[in-house]
Amino acid sequence: MKPIEMIAWFSLERVPNPVRYKLDDKVIKVEQVTSKSDEKLAGNRMIIFRCQSDMNGELRPFELKYELGTCRWLLFKMKGRRILTWYRRG
């Protein structure tokens, strides 16, 4: 898990919706949220977002977690090593 800077909008019911985030000085737009679920880990309530973004012309899946108690965003899973290499190259 890696903490990230996130731009999100919140519904009137205080539910966050991710828009884009910053990872290693790159801004990645969240193209689509495919599913949303709740999780409780060690007493911390979290919302899990399974998302997709266009990276190098391909839709790549990843997971974002939002901690309700601390209002912190985390990048939890990102599939494909090429993505991480692409971020590092800049």
DSSP file (Angstrom, degrees, kcal/mol; ACC not computed):
  #  RESIDUE AA STRUCTURE BP1 BP2  ACC     N-H-->O    O-->H-N    N-H-->O    O-->H-N    TCO  KAPPA ALPHA  PHI   PSI    X-CA   Y-CA   Z-CA
    1    1 A M              0   0    0      0, 0.0    75,-0.2     0, 0.0    76,-0.0   0.000 360.0 360.0 360.0 138.2    0.0    0.0    0.0
    2    2 A K  E     -A   75   0A   0     73,-1.9    73,-3.1     0, 0.0     2,-0.1  -0.990 360.0-124.0-131.6 124.9    1.2    3.4   -0.9
    3    3 A P  E     -A   74   0A   0      0, 0.0     2,-0.3     0, 0.0    71,-0.2  -0.415  36.9-174.1 -64.1 140.8   -0.3    6.7    0.3
    4    4 A I        -     0   0    0     69,-1.7    69,-0.5    -2,-0.1     2,-0.5  -0.918  30.1-111.8-134.4 160.1   -1.3    9.0   -2.6
    5    5 A E  E     -E   22   0B   0     17,-0.9    17,-2.3    -2,-0.3     2,-0.4  -0.825  43.4-168.6 -90.1 130.3   -2.6   12.5   -3.2
    6    6 A M  E     -E   21   0B   0     -2,-0.5     2,-0.5    15,-0.2    15,-0.2  -0.932  25.6-154.0-126.9 142.7   -6.1   12.3   -4.5
    7    7 A I  E     +E   20   0B   0     13,-3.0    12,-2.6    -2,-0.4    13,-1.6  -0.983  36.9 156.9-108.2 124.5   -8.6   14.7   -6.0
    8    8 A A  E     -E   18   0B   0     -2,-0.5     2,-0.3    10,-0.2    -2,-0.0  -0.948  35.4-134.9-142.5 158.7  -12.1   13.4   -5.4
    9    9 A W  E     -E   17   0B   0      8,-2.2     8,-2.0    -2,-0.3     2,-0.4  -0.897  20.1-142.0-114.7 153.6  -15.7   14.7   -5.1
   10   10 A F  E     -E   16   0B   0     -2,-0.3     2,-0.0     6,-0.2    -2,-0.0  -0.920   8.9-132.7-118.6 137.8  -18.1   13.8   -2.3
   11   11 A S    >   -     0   0    0      4,-2.2     3,-2.0    -2,-0.4     6,-0.0  -0.244  38.4 -97.4 -75.0 172.6  -21.8   13.1   -2.6
   12   12 A L  T 3  S+     0   0    0      1,-0.3    -1,-0.1     2,-0.1    -2,-0.0   0.758 127.6  59.6 -63.3 -23.6  -24.3   14.7   -0.2
   13   13 A E  T 3  S-     0   0    0      2,-0.1    -1,-0.3     1,-0.0    -2,-0.0   0.279 122.0-109.4 -86.7  10.4  -24.1   11.4    1.8
   14   14 A R    <   +     0   0    0     -3,-2.0    -2,-0.1     1,-0.2    -4,-0.0   0.758  68.2 149.0  68.1  28.9  -20.3   12.0    2.2
   15   15 A V        -     0   0    0      2,-0.0    -4,-2.2     1,-0.0    -1,-0.2  -0.838  42.5-132.1 -93.5 123.8  -19.3    9.1   -0.2
   16   16 A P  E     -E   10   0B   0      0, 0.0    -6,-0.2     0, 0.0    50,-0.0  -0.419  16.8-165.3 -76.6 151.0  -16.0    9.9   -1.9
   17   17 A N  E     -E    9   0B   0     -8,-2.0    -8,-2.2    -2,-0.1     2,-0.1  -0.942  20.9-131.6-134.7 110.9  -15.6    9.5   -5.7
   18   18 A P  E     +E    8   0B   0      0, 0.0   -10,-0.2     0, 0.0     3,-0.1  -0.347  29.5 170.1 -68.5 141.6  -12.0    9.4   -7.0
   19   19 A V  E     -     0   0B   0    -12,-2.6    11,-3.0     1,-0.4     2,-0.3   0.738  62.8 -23.1-114.0 -55.2  -11.2   11.7  -10.0
   20   20 A R  E     -EF   7  29B   0    -13,-1.6   -13,-3.0     9,-0.3    -1,-0.4  -0.984  56.1-159.0-157.3 158.6   -7.4   11.6  -10.3
   21   21 A Y  E     -EF   6  28B   0      7,-2.3     7,-3.1    -2,-0.3     2,-0.5  -0.916  18.2-120.9-139.9 165.1   -4.3   11.0   -8.2
   22   22 A K  E     +EF   5  27B   0    -17,-2.3   -17,-0.9    -2,-0.3     2,-0.4  -0.923  28.0 172.5-112.1 128.6   -0.6   11.7   -8.1
   23   23 A L  E >  S- F   0  26B   0      3,-2.8     3,-1.5    -2,-0.5   -19,-0.1  -0.970  72.7 -18.6-137.7 118.9    1.9    8.9   -8.1
   24   24 A D  T 3  S-     0   0    0     -2,-0.4     3,-0.1     1,-0.3    -1,-0.1   0.914 127.8 -50.8  50.7  50.6    5.7    9.6   -8.4
   25   25 A D  T 3  S+     0   0    0      1,-0.2     2,-0.4    -3,-0.0    -1,-0.3   0.611 116.8 114.2  64.5  15.2    5.1   13.1   -9.9
   26   26 A K  E <   -F   23   0B   0     -3,-1.5    -3,-2.8     2,-0.0     2,-0.6  -0.940  60.4-140.5-114.0 138.9    2.6   11.7  -12.5
   27   27 A V  E     -F   22   0B   0     -2,-0.4     2,-0.5    -5,-0.2    -5,-0.2  -0.883  18.4-167.0-100.3 124.9   -1.1   12.6  -12.5
   28   28 A I  E     -F   21   0B   0     -7,-3.1    -7,-2.3    -2,-0.6     2,-0.4  -0.950  12.2-141.1-116.2 125.0   -3.3    9.6  -13.4
   29   29 A K  E     -F   20   0B   0     -2,-0.5     2,-1.0    -9,-0.2    25,-0.3  -0.680  17.0-127.8 -84.1 134.6   -7.0   10.1  -14.2
   30   30 A V        -     0   0    0    -11,-3.0    23,-0.2    -2,-0.4     3,-0.1  -0.744  27.7-175.9 -80.8 106.3   -9.4    7.5  -12.9
   31   31 A E        +     0   0    0     21,-1.3     2,-0.3    -2,-1.0    22,-0.2   0.896  63.1   1.0 -72.7 -41.3  -11.3    6.6  -16.1
   32   32 A Q  E     -B   52   0A   0     20,-1.8    20,-2.1     0, 0.0     2,-0.7  -0.989  52.9-144.0-153.6 136.5  -13.8    4.2  -14.5
   33   33 A V  E     -B   51   0A   0     -2,-0.3    18,-0.3    18,-0.2     3,-0.1  -0.920  20.0-176.8 -97.4 113.1  -14.8    2.8  -11.1
   34   34 A T  E     -     0   0A   0     16,-2.5     2,-0.3    -2,-0.7    17,-0.2   0.801  63.7  -4.7 -84.8 -30.0  -15.8   -0.8  -11.8
   35   35 A S  E     -B   50   0A   0     15,-1.5    15,-2.6     2,-0.0     2,-0.4  -0.990  54.9-154.8-159.1 160.7  -16.9   -1.6   -8.3
   36   36 A K  E     +B   49   0A   0     -2,-0.3     2,-0.3    13,-0.2    13,-0.2  -0.999  19.8 166.1-139.3 134.8  -17.0   -0.3   -4.7
   37   37 A S  E     -B   48   0A   0     11,-2.2    11,-3.4    -2,-0.4     2,-0.3  -0.952  29.6-118.9-144.5 164.6  -17.1   -2.2   -1.5
   38   38 A D  E     -B   47   0A   0     -2,-0.3     2,-0.3     9,-0.2     9,-0.2  -0.788  27.7-179.2-105.2 150.1  -16.6   -1.7    2.3
   39   39 A E  E     -B   46   0A   0      7,-2.5     7,-3.1    -2,-0.3     2,-0.5  -0.991  19.2-151.8-145.9 148.5  -14.0   -3.3    4.4
   40   40 A K  E     +B   45   0A   0     -2,-0.3     2,-0.5     5,-0.2     5,-0.2  -0.967  19.6 178.2-124.5 114.1  -13.0   -3.2    8.1
   41   41 A L  E >  S-B   44   0A   0      3,-2.5     3,-2.2    -2,-0.5    -2,-0.0  -0.966  71.1 -21.8-122.4 117.1   -9.3   -3.8    8.8
   42   42 A A  T 3  S-     0   0    0     -2,-0.5    -1,-0.2     1,-0.3     3,-0.1   0.853 128.2 -50.8  52.6  38.7   -8.0   -3.7   12.3
   43   43 A G  T 3  S+     0   0    0      1,-0.2     2,-0.6    -3,-0.0    -1,-0.3   0.357 113.1 121.0  85.1  -6.2  -11.0   -1.5   13.3
   44   44 A N  E <   -B   41   0A   0     -3,-2.2    -3,-2.5    24,-0.0     2,-0.4  -0.813  57.5-140.1 -94.4 123.0  -10.5    0.9   10.5
   45   45 A R  E     +B   40   0A   0     -2,-0.6    23,-2.3    -5,-0.2    24,-0.6  -0.657  28.1 178.6 -80.6 135.3  -13.4    1.3    8.1
   46   46 A M  E     -BC  39  67A   0     -7,-3.1    -7,-2.5    -2,-0.4     2,-0.5  -0.956  27.7-139.6-135.6 153.0  -12.3    1.6    4.5
   47   47 A I  E     -BC  38  66A   0     19,-2.0    19,-2.2    -2,-0.3     2,-0.5  -0.972  21.3-151.0-110.2 128.0  -14.0    1.9    1.1
   48   48 A I  E     -BC  37  65A   0    -11,-3.4   -11,-2.2    -2,-0.5     2,-0.5  -0.874   8.8-166.0-102.1 126.4  -12.3   -0.1   -1.7
   49   49 A F  E     -BC  36  64A   0     15,-3.1    15,-2.6    -2,-0.5     2,-0.6  -0.960   7.9-157.5-112.2 121.9  -12.6    1.2   -5.2
   50   50 A R  E     +BC  35  63A   0    -15,-2.6   -16,-2.5    -2,-0.5   -15,-1.5  -0.902  32.6 170.0 -96.2 121.6  -11.7   -1.1   -8.1
   51   51 A C  E     -BC  33  62A   0     11,-3.0    11,-2.0    -2,-0.6     2,-0.3  -0.705  29.6-143.5-130.3 172.4  -10.8    1.2  -11.0
   52   52 A Q  E     -BC  32  61A   0    -20,-2.1   -20,-1.8     9,-0.2   -21,-1.3  -0.991  14.2-177.1-138.6 146.5   -9.3    1.4  -14.5
   53   53 A S  E     - C   0  60A   0      7,-1.7     7,-3.0    -2,-0.3     2,-0.7  -0.986  32.5-111.4-140.5 152.1   -7.2    4.0  -16.2
   54   54 A D  E     + C   0  59A   0     -2,-0.3     2,-0.5   -25,-0.3     5,-0.2  -0.745  40.6 172.0 -84.0 115.8   -5.8    4.4  -19.7
   55   55 A M  E >  S- C   0  58A   0      3,-3.1     3,-1.2    -2,-0.7    -2,-0.0  -0.972  70.6 -16.9-129.8 116.5   -2.0    4.0  -19.5
   56   56 A N  T 3  S-     0   0    0     -2,-0.5    -1,-0.1     1,-0.3     3,-0.1   0.857 129.5 -51.5  57.8  37.6    0.0    3.8  -22.7
   57   57 A G  T 3  S+     0   0    0      1,-0.2     2,-0.4     0, 0.0    -1,-0.3   0.517 119.9 100.6  82.2   4.9   -3.2    3.1  -24.7
   58   58 A E  E <  S-C   55   0A   0     -3,-1.2    -3,-3.1    -5,-0.0     2,-0.6  -0.958  74.0-121.4-123.9 141.9   -4.3    0.2  -22.5
   59   59 A L  E     -C   54   0A   0     -2,-0.4    -5,-0.2    -5,-0.2    -7,-0.0  -0.727  35.1-167.6 -78.5 121.3   -7.0    0.1  -19.7
   60   60 A R  E     -C   53   0A   0     -7,-3.0    -7,-1.7    -2,-0.6     2,-0.2  -0.934  12.6-133.3-115.0 132.5   -5.2   -1.0  -16.6
   61   61 A P  E     +C   52   0A   0      0, 0.0    18,-1.7     0, 0.0     2,-0.3  -0.526  32.0 158.8 -83.0 150.5   -7.0   -2.2  -13.4
   62   62 A F  E     -CD  51  78A   0    -11,-2.0   -11,-3.0    16,-0.2     2,-0.4  -0.967  31.3-123.2-158.3 166.6   -6.0   -1.0   -9.9
   63   63 A E  E     -CD  50  77A   0     14,-2.6    13,-2.5    -2,-0.3    14,-0.9  -0.958  16.9-167.0-120.7 137.1   -7.4   -0.7   -6.4
   64   64 A L  E     -CD  49  75A   0    -15,-2.6   -15,-3.1    -2,-0.4     2,-0.4  -0.945   6.5-156.9-117.2 142.3   -7.7    2.4   -4.3
   65   65 A K  E     -CD  48  74A   0      9,-2.8     9,-2.6    -2,-0.4     2,-0.5  -0.965   1.7-161.6-120.2 139.0   -8.6    2.4   -0.6
   66   66 A Y  E     -CD  47  73A   0    -19,-2.2   -19,-2.0    -2,-0.4     2,-0.6  -0.974  12.6-145.5-119.7 117.2  -10.1    5.3    1.3
   67   67 A E  E  >> -CD  46  72A   0      5,-2.9     4,-1.7    -2,-0.5     5,-0.7  -0.723   5.8-160.0 -82.8 118.1   -9.8    5.3    5.1
   68   68 A L  T  45S+     0   0    0    -23,-2.3    -1,-0.2    -2,-0.6   -22,-0.1   0.858  87.1  51.1 -67.4 -36.2  -12.9    6.8    6.6
   69   69 A G  T  45S+     0   0    0    -24,-0.6    -1,-0.2     1,-0.2   -23,-0.1   0.841 124.9  24.4 -72.6 -33.5  -11.3    7.6   10.0
   70   70 A T  T  45S-     0   0    0      2,-0.1    -2,-0.2    -3,-0.0    -1,-0.2   0.496  95.6-128.9-109.3  -7.3   -8.2    9.4    8.7
   71   71 A C  T  <5 +     0   0    0     -4,-1.7     2,-0.4     1,-0.2    -3,-0.2   0.872  58.4 149.2  57.7  39.6   -9.5   10.6    5.3
   72   72 A R  E   < - D   0  67A   0     -5,-0.7    -5,-2.9   -67,-0.0     2,-0.4  -0.855  39.8-144.8-109.2 139.6   -6.4    9.0    3.7
   73   73 A W  E     - D   0  66A   0    -69,-0.5   -69,-1.7    -2,-0.4     2,-0.4  -0.828  16.5-171.5-102.6 140.6   -6.2    7.5    0.2
   74   74 A L  E     -AD   3  65A   0     -9,-2.6    -9,-2.8    -2,-0.4     2,-0.7  -0.993  24.7-136.3-133.0 137.7   -4.0    4.5   -0.6
   75   75 A L  E     +AD   2  64A   0    -73,-3.1   -73,-1.9    -2,-0.4   -11,-0.2  -0.857  33.2 171.3 -87.8 116.2   -3.0    2.8   -3.8
   76   76 A F  E     +     0   0A   0    -13,-2.5     2,-0.4    -2,-0.7    -1,-0.2   0.909  54.6  11.3 -98.4 -51.2   -3.4   -0.8   -2.9
   77   77 A K  E     + D   0  63A   0    -14,-0.9   -14,-2.6     2,-0.0     2,-0.4  -0.991  51.7 176.1-134.3 139.3   -3.0   -2.9   -6.1
   78   78 A M  E     - D   0  62A   0     -2,-0.4     2,-0.3   -16,-0.2   -16,-0.2  -0.953  23.4-140.9-140.4 122.9   -1.8   -2.2   -9.5
   79   79 A K        +     0   0    0    -18,-1.7     4,-0.1    -2,-0.4    -2,-0.0  -0.633  63.9  39.2 -89.9 139.2   -1.6   -4.9  -12.1
   80   80 A G    >>  -     0   0    0     -2,-0.3     4,-0.8     2,-0.1     3,-0.8   0.583  63.5-132.6  97.9 116.8    1.3   -5.1  -14.6
   81   81 A R  H 3> S+     0   0    0      1,-0.2     4,-2.1     2,-0.2     5,-0.2   0.817 102.3  69.9 -66.8 -30.1    4.9   -4.3  -13.9
   82   82 A R  H 3> S+     0   0    0      1,-0.2     4,-2.6     2,-0.2    -1,-0.2   0.829  93.4  58.1 -58.8 -30.4    5.2   -2.3  -17.0
   83   83 A I  H <> S+     0   0    0     -3,-0.8     4,-2.4     2,-0.2    -1,-0.2   0.950 106.4  46.2 -64.0 -48.4    2.9    0.3  -15.4
   84   84 A L  H  X S+     0   0    0     -4,-0.8     4,-1.9     1,-0.2    -2,-0.2   0.887 113.5  49.7 -64.0 -37.6    5.3    0.8  -12.5
   85   85 A T  H  X S+     0   0    0     -4,-2.1     4,-2.1     2,-0.2    -1,-0.2   0.914 109.1  52.8 -64.0 -42.5    8.3    1.0  -14.9
   86   86 A W  H  X S+     0   0    0     -4,-2.6     4,-1.4     1,-0.2    -2,-0.2   0.896 108.8  49.9 -60.8 -41.2    6.3    3.6  -17.0
   87   87 A Y  H  < S+     0   0    0     -4,-2.4    -1,-0.2     1,-0.2    -2,-0.2   0.904 110.8  49.3 -64.6 -40.7    5.8    5.7  -13.9
   88   88 A R  H  < S+     0   0    0     -4,-1.9    -1,-0.2     1,-0.2    -2,-0.2   0.862 106.8  54.8 -68.6 -35.2    9.4    5.7  -12.9
   89   89 A R  H  <        0   0    0     -4,-2.1    -1,-0.2    -5,-0.1    -2,-0.2   0.852 360.0 360.0 -67.1 -33.4   10.6    6.6  -16.4
   90   90 A G     <        0   0    0     -4,-1.4    -1,-0.1    -5,-0.2    -3,-0.1   0.472 360.0 360.0  71.5 360.0    8.5    9.7  -16.4
